[in-house]
């Protein structure tokens, strides 16, 4: 199933995922302390890793967004995106299973909240949708208007 339609769907998936990563990274980059607090709230990582992950994650998300916008290394970026999304889904599921009431911090904010404010199922379903976009790009990385396509010519 490779052809022009597949390339247009891939382009939409690539740009859609770029918007997600860009939005997430920009929402967190302005307040690294808040981003670190969101990571800490999951109670998964040792304290020594909380700040590096919280401070570094927005830069990784913005790098993924930029690479997806220009269409460079699409399959590799899709694989990295899928791995990151699986980690996010696992983290949310872990918090839910352990009864920790947090805002995921996916698009800024994050940290402890009242249990009535948690939206774990919606967050997992949302990230699963993003994972499907990454999966499409893993399978069919050739897209329109991409540096990859230009380099392949």
N, C-alpha and C positions, 0 to 999 in steps of 0.2 A: 504494500500500500504506500508506495513512494510516488510522489508527483506533486504538481502544483497545489492541489488542495491540502495535502499533507504539509507542504512548506508554509502555506498560509496559516494553518492551524498551529503549527510550530512557532510561527512568528508571534501569533497571539499569546501562546503559552509563554514564550520567552519574554515578551514585553510585560505580560501580566505578572509573572514571577519577579521581574525587575522592579515593578511598581511596589510589590509587597516588600521586597528586601530594602528598597530605597526608603519607603515609608517607615519601616521598622528601625532602620539604622538612624535616620534623621530624627525620629522621635526620641531616641535614647542618647544620641551623641552629645546633646547640649547639657545633660546632667549625668555625668559618670557616676556620681555617688548614688543617685536614684537607680541607675542601671545595676550597680553592684548590690543594692538593697533588694532588687527584684531577684537576682541570682541567689542571694543569701536566703530569701524566703522559702525557697524550695527545700532547704535543709538536706542537700545532696552532696555538694562539694565541700571539701575541707576549707576552713577559713582562709588559708594561705592562697587558695585559687579563686576565691570570690571576686576580689578586686581585679585581678588580671582578666578573668572571663567577663566580668561586668563592663570593664573599660574597653576591652578588645572586641567584644561582640559587635558593637555598632560599626566598627571599621570593617570587620569581615562582611557584615550585611551590605554595607555600602559598596565594597569591592565586588561582591557578587552581583549587585544591581548594575554597576557600571559595565562589568563584563557581559552581562545579559543584554543591556541596552545596545552595545556595539556588536554583540554576537561573536565574541571571541572566546574560543575554548568552550563552546556551548555544552558539549557532552560532559566534559570535566566539571564545569560549573553546575550542571544539572545533578551530577553525582554528589558534589559537595552540598548542594541545596537539599537533596534527598536525605543525606546523612544528618544534616543540621535539623531538618524538619522531623526526622525520626527521633532525634535526641529531645526535641521540644515536646513531641507527643509523649514520649516516655516520661519526661519530667512532669508534665501535667497529669498524666495517668498516675504517677507515683504520688504526687501531692494529694490527688483525689482519693486514692486507695488508703493513704495514711491519715486521712481526715484533716489535712492541713488546709486552712481557708486562706487562699491567696488570690490576688489578681495576677495573671500570668506575666504581666510586664512585657508582653510581646510587642506592643506598640507604644512603649513608654509607661511610666508609672510602675506598678508592681508592688508587691509586699503584702503584708497581712491585711485581710478584710473580714468583715462579718460574713458568716457562712451563707447568709441569704444573698450575698453579692457574687458568689462564685458561679462561673459558667463553664465548668470543665468540659461537659459534653460538646457544647458549641465550639469551644476552642479546639478540641480534638478533631471535630468534624471539619472545621475551617482549615486546620493544618493538614488534614488528610486530603482536602481539595487541592491545596498548594502542592502536596506530595504527588498528586496525580499529574499536575503540570510538569513537575520535574521528571516524573516517569515518562511522560510523552517525549520530552526532550532527550532523555536517555536513549529511548528507542529510535526517535526520528530527530536527530539534532540539526538536520539541514533546514534552514529557514531563509526567508527573504530578507534583504537588506542587512546582511551580516558580514562581518569581517571574515568569518570562516568561509562563507560562500565566495567572497572576493579572492581570498587566498587559494581556494580550490581551483579557480579558473586558470 
